[in-house]
């Protein structure tokens, strides 16, 4: 199982970035996926998740209405469109696979329920 995140970088407040997570080594459409982040000096927090079909999407309150998660099951790729970025969105963003592979409809919000992670991509929001 491998994940490769990309798309991070420096953005100004109010700007946009789109993160990608290319996966391989497992049945991508059979697993719920999420994005998590770790800000400077902070712990890891769940940001957004999506079920295996791509129909069910979920967000933490602080990004609701600004971020959009989606997936391309044919390409094995997970995305996170981030709009109206704020300085508090700064951090390293990771994609992760739910360990509940027998239930692709269940999207955990606790990071202990994810079994595979990428190395992350850095997002910095600053003027």
Legacy VTK file of the C-alpha trace (Angstrom):
# vtk DataFile Version 3.0
C-alpha trace
ASCII
DATASET POLYDATA
POINTS 127 float
0.000 0.000 0.000
1.415 3.359 -1.006
0.180 6.939 -0.895
1.761 9.976 -2.486
0.386 13.393 -1.560
1.052 16.485 -3.642
-0.292 19.972 -4.240
0.807 21.732 -1.083
2.614 25.040 -1.080
2.402 28.656 -0.017
-0.911 30.469 -0.372
-2.129 33.871 0.691
-5.114 34.214 2.997
-8.204 33.875 0.852
-6.336 31.805 -1.696
-6.877 28.256 -2.899
-4.955 25.013 -3.194
-5.900 21.524 -4.350
-4.234 18.548 -2.704
-3.974 15.146 -4.381
-3.253 11.718 -2.947
-2.307 9.046 -5.460
-2.726 5.557 -4.025
-1.743 2.036 -5.036
-1.678 -1.477 -3.655
-5.278 -1.886 -2.516
-8.874 -1.730 -3.767
-9.295 2.030 -3.544
-13.058 2.091 -4.052
-13.526 -0.329 -1.149
-12.104 2.037 1.460
-13.250 5.233 3.069
-10.504 7.847 2.998
-9.743 11.014 4.901
-7.458 13.997 5.057
-5.868 14.947 8.361
-3.481 17.751 9.248
-0.942 18.695 11.849
-0.333 22.366 12.494
2.859 23.776 14.000
3.059 22.678 17.620
-0.321 21.003 17.402
-1.610 17.465 17.360
-2.995 15.575 14.396
-6.602 16.449 13.573
-9.104 14.957 11.184
-10.133 17.429 8.486
-12.433 15.694 6.030
-13.497 12.217 4.976
-15.291 10.490 2.115
-16.906 7.092 1.743
-15.857 4.524 -0.835
-18.431 5.543 -3.419
-17.661 9.243 -3.100
-21.256 10.117 -2.251
-20.865 10.638 1.501
-18.563 13.514 2.443
-17.812 14.890 5.895
-15.939 17.925 7.250
-14.761 19.324 10.517
-16.680 22.450 11.394
-13.788 24.867 10.840
-13.449 23.917 7.156
-17.121 23.342 6.317
-18.078 25.431 3.299
-14.454 26.145 2.358
-13.000 22.686 1.660
-14.313 20.029 -0.696
-13.207 16.389 -0.675
-13.683 14.124 -3.682
-12.207 11.028 -5.224
-11.605 9.428 -8.609
-11.917 5.685 -8.035
-10.767 4.866 -11.565
-7.483 6.687 -10.902
-7.126 5.645 -7.254
-6.778 9.281 -6.279
-8.166 11.348 -3.427
-8.432 15.146 -3.592
-9.003 18.079 -1.268
-10.010 21.405 -2.805
-9.262 24.161 -0.298
-10.740 27.627 -0.851
-10.690 30.823 1.213
-7.626 29.586 3.062
-6.864 30.988 6.495
-3.560 31.145 8.415
-4.948 28.548 10.838
-5.127 26.078 7.928
-1.324 25.966 7.927
0.062 22.504 8.535
1.155 19.247 7.032
-1.729 17.448 5.342
-1.914 13.666 5.196
-4.234 11.278 3.403
-5.214 8.131 5.243
-7.167 4.928 4.676
-9.872 3.709 7.030
-9.008 0.354 8.582
-12.677 -0.653 8.266
-12.253 -2.076 4.772
-15.320 -4.296 5.134
-17.523 -1.193 5.387
-16.648 1.491 2.857
-19.648 3.561 3.945
-18.238 4.172 7.414
-15.988 7.258 7.616
-14.192 7.464 10.967
-13.241 10.811 12.485
-10.749 9.376 14.970
-7.297 9.008 13.501
-6.691 5.769 15.384
-9.159 4.153 12.998
-6.879 4.697 10.004
-4.217 2.159 9.116
-2.216 3.576 6.209
-0.915 7.113 5.808
1.069 9.109 3.313
4.094 11.222 4.181
2.097 14.402 3.799
2.324 17.665 1.908
2.986 21.035 3.543
0.449 23.853 3.304
1.435 27.314 4.479
-1.058 30.164 4.489
0.600 33.507 4.997
0.674 37.005 3.569
LINES 1 128
127 0 1 2 3 4 5 6 7 8 9 10 11 12 13 14 15 16 17 18 19 20 21 22 23 24 25 26 27 28 29 30 31 32 33 34 35 36 37 38 39 40 41 42 43 44 45 46 47 48 49 50 51 52 53 54 55 56 57 58 59 60 61 62 63 64 65 66 67 68 69 70 71 72 73 74 75 76 77 78 79 80 81 82 83 84 85 86 87 88 89 90 91 92 93 94 95 96 97 98 99 100 101 102 103 104 105 106 107 108 109 110 111 112 113 114 115 116 117 118 119 120 121 122 123 124 125 126
